[in-house]
Amino acid sequence: MHYIEQITKKFKSKDYSMDYSQGTPVPWLFFDDFLPEELLKKVQAEINQIPKYMWTHFTRNGSFMEECNKLHDYCPTIRDLTLNLNSSEFISWLEELTGINKVIPDPHLIGAGLMRCYTGHSLKLHTDFNWNEELHLNRCLSLILYIHPEWDSSWHGGLEFWDFKRENLVHKIECKPNRLLLWNYHSKLFHGHPTPLTCPENVSRDGLRLFYFKSNSTPEELPHRSLYWIDETTREPYDVRSNR
């Protein structure tokens, strides 16, 4: 059985959809022990094999983290995992869990991919980008899978969800290893891990981030199935079923 099928059978979306919908300040939920242990170990080994030059630095308003979305050269397992989390099977699971229809993955990993933070690093409170210019799609879901092998809550790093006015902390979700965190996009969801990490120097806060989108587009032409018939007079293709 393929691991995506294992995962979706283990975490049946219909069993969690109510809990997800009741999340605040936006619908959200986490799933612990998400990946099979053998797969998790392969992912953890691969991320440590990525050369330093493959990582870029994200710095904005005091934030700092390393990012990598070029997964094909050094990360065959992580690349396969990403493809599976963007697969039809997983998208169907997401749609049933969240109640959002017509979810579209991003094969380009715009703003997504691997992230890594070391001691002293932080991600200041922010709201997320809402538009994928590469695909011309609106953002609807965010996913983080924490893949570091160890983490202590005293090192900080839990993802904080604040209210829409950025006045009060609503939730702090610990970045537990092998925890998958999923939440709905909202233009005023302030979140981050603003307190600098205090983990040992040989430990990093690692994760795989994926973002999902949906379209509000309309057809450029009247929708139809593939046309195998042609009008002998007008030479226009048509559908014999609808005579159109």
C-alpha positions as a Markdown table, in Angstrom:
| # | Residue | x | y | z |
|---|---|---|---|---|
| 1 | Met | 0.0 | 0.0 | 0.0 |
| 2 | His | 1.4 | 3.4 | -0.9 |
| 3 | Tyr | 2.1 | 5.7 | 2.0 |
| 4 | Ile | -0.4 | 8.4 | 0.9 |
| 5 | Glu | -3.1 | 5.8 | 1.0 |
| 6 | Gln | -1.8 | 4.7 | 4.4 |
| 7 | Ile | -2.0 | 8.2 | 5.7 |
| 8 | Thr | -5.5 | 9.0 | 4.3 |
| 9 | Lys | -6.8 | 5.7 | 5.8 |
| 10 | Lys | -5.2 | 6.4 | 9.1 |
| 11 | Phe | -6.5 | 10.0 | 9.3 |
| 12 | Lys | -10.0 | 9.6 | 7.7 |
| 13 | Ser | -10.9 | 13.2 | 6.7 |
| 14 | Lys | -14.6 | 12.7 | 7.6 |
| 15 | Asp | -13.5 | 11.9 | 11.2 |
| 16 | Tyr | -11.6 | 15.2 | 11.5 |
| 17 | Ser | -13.6 | 17.6 | 9.4 |
| 18 | Met | -15.8 | 18.9 | 12.4 |
| 19 | Asp | -12.7 | 19.5 | 14.6 |
| 20 | Tyr | -11.0 | 21.3 | 11.7 |
| 21 | Ser | -14.0 | 23.6 | 11.0 |
| 22 | Gln | -14.1 | 24.6 | 14.7 |
| 23 | Gly | -10.6 | 25.9 | 14.8 |
| 24 | Thr | -10.0 | 29.5 | 15.8 |
| 25 | Pro | -9.2 | 32.2 | 14.6 |
| 26 | Val | -9.4 | 30.2 | 11.4 |
| 27 | Pro | -10.2 | 26.5 | 10.8 |
| 28 | Trp | -7.0 | 24.5 | 11.5 |
| 29 | Leu | -5.9 | 21.2 | 12.9 |
| 30 | Phe | -2.7 | 19.2 | 13.4 |
| 31 | Phe | -2.0 | 15.5 | 12.9 |
| 32 | Asp | 0.7 | 13.8 | 14.9 |
| 33 | Asp | 2.8 | 10.8 | 13.7 |
| 34 | Phe | 1.8 | 11.8 | 10.2 |
| 35 | Leu | 4.5 | 10.0 | 8.2 |
| 36 | Pro | 5.4 | 6.3 | 8.5 |
| 37 | Glu | 8.6 | 6.2 | 10.7 |
| 38 | Glu | 10.8 | 4.7 | 7.9 |
| 39 | Leu | 9.8 | 7.4 | 5.5 |
| 40 | Leu | 10.4 | 10.1 | 8.2 |
| 41 | Lys | 13.9 | 8.9 | 8.8 |
| 42 | Lys | 14.7 | 9.0 | 5.1 |
| 43 | Val | 13.4 | 12.6 | 4.9 |
| 44 | Gln | 15.5 | 13.6 | 7.9 |
| 45 | Ala | 18.6 | 12.1 | 6.4 |
| 46 | Glu | 18.1 | 13.8 | 3.1 |
| 47 | Ile | 17.6 | 17.3 | 4.4 |
| 48 | Asn | 21.0 | 17.1 | 6.0 |
| 49 | Gln | 22.6 | 16.2 | 2.7 |
| 50 | Ile | 21.6 | 19.4 | 0.9 |
| 51 | Pro | 24.6 | 21.6 | 0.3 |
| 52 | Lys | 24.7 | 25.0 | 1.9 |
| 53 | Tyr | 24.7 | 26.8 | -1.4 |
| 54 | Met | 21.3 | 25.3 | -2.2 |
| 55 | Trp | 19.7 | 27.2 | 0.7 |
| 56 | Thr | 18.6 | 30.8 | 0.4 |
| 57 | His | 18.2 | 33.2 | 3.3 |
| 58 | Phe | 14.8 | 34.7 | 4.1 |
| 59 | Thr | 15.1 | 38.0 | 6.0 |
| 60 | Arg | 12.2 | 40.3 | 6.6 |
| 61 | Asn | 11.6 | 42.7 | 9.5 |
| 62 | Gly | 14.0 | 40.9 | 11.8 |
| 63 | Ser | 13.0 | 37.4 | 10.7 |
| 64 | Phe | 15.5 | 34.8 | 9.5 |
| 65 | Met | 15.3 | 31.3 | 8.1 |
| 66 | Glu | 16.9 | 29.2 | 5.4 |
| 67 | Glu | 14.7 | 28.0 | 2.5 |
| 68 | Cys | 15.2 | 25.4 | -0.3 |
| 69 | Asn | 12.7 | 24.5 | -3.0 |
| 70 | Lys | 15.1 | 22.9 | -5.4 |
| 71 | Leu | 14.4 | 19.3 | -4.4 |
| 72 | His | 15.3 | 17.2 | -7.5 |
| 73 | Asp | 19.1 | 17.0 | -7.1 |
| 74 | Tyr | 19.7 | 15.9 | -3.5 |
| 75 | Cys | 16.2 | 15.0 | -2.2 |
| 76 | Pro | 14.5 | 12.2 | -4.2 |
| 77 | Thr | 12.5 | 11.1 | -1.1 |
| 78 | Ile | 11.5 | 14.6 | -0.2 |
| 79 | Arg | 10.6 | 15.4 | -3.8 |
| 80 | Asp | 8.5 | 12.2 | -4.0 |
| 81 | Leu | 6.8 | 13.2 | -0.7 |
| 82 | Thr | 6.0 | 16.7 | -2.1 |
| 83 | Leu | 4.6 | 15.2 | -5.3 |
| 84 | Asn | 2.4 | 12.9 | -3.3 |
| 85 | Leu | 1.2 | 15.8 | -1.1 |
| 86 | Asn | 0.2 | 17.5 | -4.3 |
| 87 | Ser | -1.4 | 14.4 | -5.7 |
| 88 | Ser | -5.1 | 13.9 | -6.6 |
| 89 | Glu | -5.5 | 11.5 | -3.7 |
| 90 | Phe | -4.2 | 13.9 | -1.1 |
| 91 | Ile | -6.1 | 16.9 | -2.7 |
| 92 | Ser | -9.3 | 14.9 | -2.4 |
| 93 | Trp | -8.5 | 14.3 | 1.3 |
| 94 | Leu | -7.8 | 18.0 | 1.8 |
| 95 | Glu | -11.1 | 18.9 | 0.2 |
| 96 | Glu | -13.2 | 16.6 | 2.3 |
| 97 | Leu | -11.4 | 17.6 | 5.5 |
| 98 | Thr | -11.6 | 21.4 | 4.9 |
| 99 | Gly | -14.8 | 21.7 | 2.9 |
| 100 | Ile | -13.0 | 23.7 | 0.3 |
| 101 | Asn | -13.7 | 22.6 | -3.3 |
| 102 | Lys | -11.5 | 22.8 | -6.4 |
| 103 | Val | -8.2 | 22.9 | -4.5 |
| 104 | Ile | -5.2 | 23.3 | -6.7 |
| 105 | Pro | -1.6 | 22.4 | -5.8 |
| 106 | Asp | 1.5 | 24.5 | -6.8 |
| 107 | Pro | 4.1 | 22.4 | -8.7 |
| 108 | His | 6.4 | 25.4 | -8.7 |
| 109 | Leu | 6.5 | 25.6 | -4.9 |
| 110 | Ile | 6.3 | 29.4 | -4.9 |
| 111 | Gly | 7.2 | 30.5 | -1.4 |
| 112 | Ala | 7.1 | 26.9 | -0.3 |
| 113 | Gly | 9.5 | 24.0 | 0.1 |
| 114 | Leu | 11.9 | 23.2 | 2.9 |
| 115 | Met | 12.6 | 25.6 | 5.8 |
| 116 | Arg | 15.3 | 25.4 | 8.4 |
| 117 | Cys | 15.9 | 27.6 | 11.5 |
| 118 | Tyr | 18.8 | 27.5 | 14.0 |
| 119 | Thr | 19.2 | 29.0 | 17.4 |
| 120 | Gly | 18.6 | 32.7 | 17.5 |
| 121 | His | 16.3 | 32.6 | 14.4 |
| 122 | Ser | 12.7 | 33.7 | 14.5 |
| 123 | Leu | 9.8 | 34.4 | 12.2 |
| 124 | Lys | 8.1 | 37.6 | 13.1 |
| 125 | Leu | 4.3 | 37.9 | 13.2 |
| 126 | His | 2.9 | 38.4 | 9.6 |
| 127 | Thr | 0.1 | 37.7 | 7.3 |
| 128 | Asp | 0.7 | 35.4 | 4.3 |
| 129 | Phe | 0.8 | 36.3 | 0.6 |
| 130 | Asn | -2.6 | 35.7 | -1.0 |
| 131 | Trp | -1.9 | 35.4 | -4.7 |
| 132 | Asn | 0.3 | 33.0 | -6.8 |
| 133 | Glu | 1.5 | 35.1 | -9.7 |
| 134 | Glu | 3.0 | 32.1 | -11.4 |
| 135 | Leu | -0.4 | 30.3 | -11.6 |
| 136 | His | -2.7 | 33.3 | -11.2 |
| 137 | Leu | -4.5 | 31.6 | -8.3 |
| 138 | Asn | -5.9 | 32.6 | -4.9 |
| 139 | Arg | -4.4 | 31.0 | -1.8 |
| 140 | Cys | -6.7 | 28.9 | 0.3 |
| 141 | Leu | -4.7 | 26.5 | 2.5 |
| 142 | Ser | -1.3 | 26.3 | 4.2 |
| 143 | Leu | 0.5 | 23.1 | 5.3 |
| 144 | Ile | 3.6 | 22.5 | 7.4 |
| 145 | Leu | 5.1 | 19.1 | 8.1 |
| 146 | Tyr | 7.7 | 19.3 | 10.9 |
| 147 | Ile | 10.5 | 16.9 | 10.0 |
| 148 | His | 13.3 | 17.6 | 12.6 |
| 149 | Pro | 14.1 | 14.5 | 14.7 |
| 150 | Glu | 13.8 | 16.2 | 18.1 |
| 151 | Trp | 12.4 | 19.4 | 19.7 |
| 152 | Asp | 11.9 | 20.7 | 23.2 |
| 153 | Ser | 9.1 | 23.2 | 23.8 |
| 154 | Ser | 11.5 | 25.2 | 26.0 |
| 155 | Trp | 13.5 | 26.0 | 22.8 |
| 156 | His | 10.4 | 28.0 | 21.6 |
| 157 | Gly | 9.5 | 27.7 | 17.9 |
| 158 | Gly | 5.8 | 26.9 | 18.3 |
| 159 | Leu | 3.7 | 28.5 | 15.6 |
| 160 | Glu | 1.5 | 31.3 | 17.1 |
| 161 | Phe | -1.9 | 32.2 | 15.8 |
| 162 | Trp | -3.0 | 35.8 | 16.8 |
| 163 | Asp | -6.3 | 37.5 | 16.4 |
| 164 | Phe | -7.2 | 39.6 | 13.4 |
| 165 | Lys | -6.1 | 42.8 | 15.1 |
| 166 | Arg | -2.7 | 41.3 | 16.3 |
| 167 | Glu | -3.6 | 42.1 | 19.9 |
| 168 | Asn | -4.0 | 38.7 | 21.5 |
| 169 | Leu | -2.4 | 35.3 | 21.1 |
| 170 | Val | -5.1 | 32.7 | 20.3 |
| 171 | His | -3.1 | 29.5 | 19.9 |
| 172 | Lys | 0.5 | 28.4 | 20.1 |
| 173 | Ile | 1.0 | 25.1 | 18.2 |
| 174 | Glu | 4.2 | 23.3 | 19.2 |
| 175 | Cys | 6.4 | 22.2 | 16.3 |
| 176 | Lys | 6.5 | 18.6 | 17.4 |
| 177 | Pro | 8.5 | 16.2 | 15.1 |
| 178 | Asn | 6.3 | 14.5 | 12.5 |
| 179 | Arg | 3.4 | 16.8 | 13.1 |
| 180 | Leu | 1.4 | 18.0 | 10.1 |
| 181 | Leu | -0.3 | 21.4 | 10.6 |
| 182 | Leu | -3.0 | 22.6 | 8.2 |
| 183 | Trp | -5.0 | 25.8 | 8.3 |
| 184 | Asn | -7.2 | 28.0 | 6.1 |
| 185 | Tyr | -5.7 | 31.1 | 4.5 |
| 186 | His | -7.1 | 34.4 | 5.8 |
| 187 | Ser | -5.8 | 37.8 | 4.9 |
| 188 | Lys | -5.7 | 38.9 | 8.6 |
| 189 | Leu | -4.3 | 35.8 | 10.2 |
| 190 | Phe | -1.2 | 37.0 | 12.0 |
| 191 | His | 1.1 | 34.1 | 12.8 |
| 192 | Gly | 4.8 | 33.3 | 13.2 |
| 193 | His | 7.3 | 32.1 | 15.9 |
| 194 | Pro | 8.5 | 35.5 | 17.0 |
| 195 | Thr | 10.6 | 34.5 | 20.0 |
| 196 | Pro | 14.2 | 33.6 | 19.0 |
| 197 | Leu | 15.0 | 29.9 | 19.2 |
| 198 | Thr | 17.2 | 28.7 | 22.0 |
| 199 | Cys | 17.8 | 25.2 | 20.7 |
| 200 | Pro | 21.4 | 23.7 | 20.8 |
| 201 | Glu | 23.6 | 24.8 | 18.0 |
| 202 | Asn | 23.6 | 21.3 | 16.4 |
| 203 | Val | 19.7 | 21.2 | 16.3 |
| 204 | Ser | 17.5 | 22.9 | 13.7 |
| 205 | Arg | 13.8 | 23.5 | 13.3 |
| 206 | Asp | 13.0 | 21.8 | 10.0 |
| 207 | Gly | 9.8 | 21.7 | 8.0 |
| 208 | Leu | 8.3 | 21.2 | 4.6 |
| 209 | Arg | 5.8 | 23.9 | 3.6 |
| 210 | Leu | 3.2 | 23.5 | 0.9 |
| 211 | Phe | 0.5 | 26.0 | -0.1 |
| 212 | Tyr | -2.7 | 25.3 | -1.9 |
| 213 | Phe | -4.9 | 27.5 | -4.1 |
| 214 | Lys | -8.2 | 27.8 | -5.8 |
| 215 | Ser | -9.5 | 29.6 | -8.8 |
| 216 | Asn | -12.4 | 31.9 | -9.4 |
| 217 | Ser | -11.9 | 31.8 | -13.1 |
| 218 | Thr | -14.7 | 31.5 | -15.7 |
| 219 | Pro | -14.4 | 29.5 | -19.0 |
| 220 | Glu | -13.2 | 31.5 | -22.0 |
| 221 | Glu | -15.6 | 29.4 | -24.1 |
| 222 | Leu | -18.7 | 27.4 | -23.4 |
| 223 | Pro | -17.5 | 24.2 | -21.7 |
| 224 | His | -17.8 | 21.0 | -23.8 |
| 225 | Arg | -16.2 | 17.6 | -23.9 |
| 226 | Ser | -13.8 | 16.6 | -26.7 |
| 227 | Leu | -15.4 | 17.0 | -30.1 |
| 228 | Tyr | -15.2 | 14.1 | -32.6 |
| 229 | Trp | -17.8 | 15.3 | -35.1 |
| 230 | Ile | -17.8 | 18.1 | -37.6 |
| 231 | Asp | -20.6 | 19.9 | -39.4 |
| 232 | Glu | -20.1 | 19.3 | -43.2 |
| 233 | Thr | -21.5 | 22.7 | -44.0 |
| 234 | Thr | -19.9 | 25.0 | -41.5 |
| 235 | Arg | -16.8 | 22.8 | -40.9 |
| 236 | Glu | -17.3 | 23.5 | -37.2 |
| 237 | Pro | -16.7 | 20.8 | -34.7 |
| 238 | Tyr | -19.7 | 19.8 | -32.5 |
| 239 | Asp | -20.9 | 17.2 | -30.0 |
| 240 | Val | -23.4 | 14.8 | -31.4 |
| 241 | Arg | -24.8 | 14.3 | -27.9 |
| 242 | Ser | -25.8 | 18.0 | -27.6 |
| 243 | Asn | -25.8 | 19.0 | -31.2 |
| 244 | Arg | -23.4 | 21.8 | -30.3 |
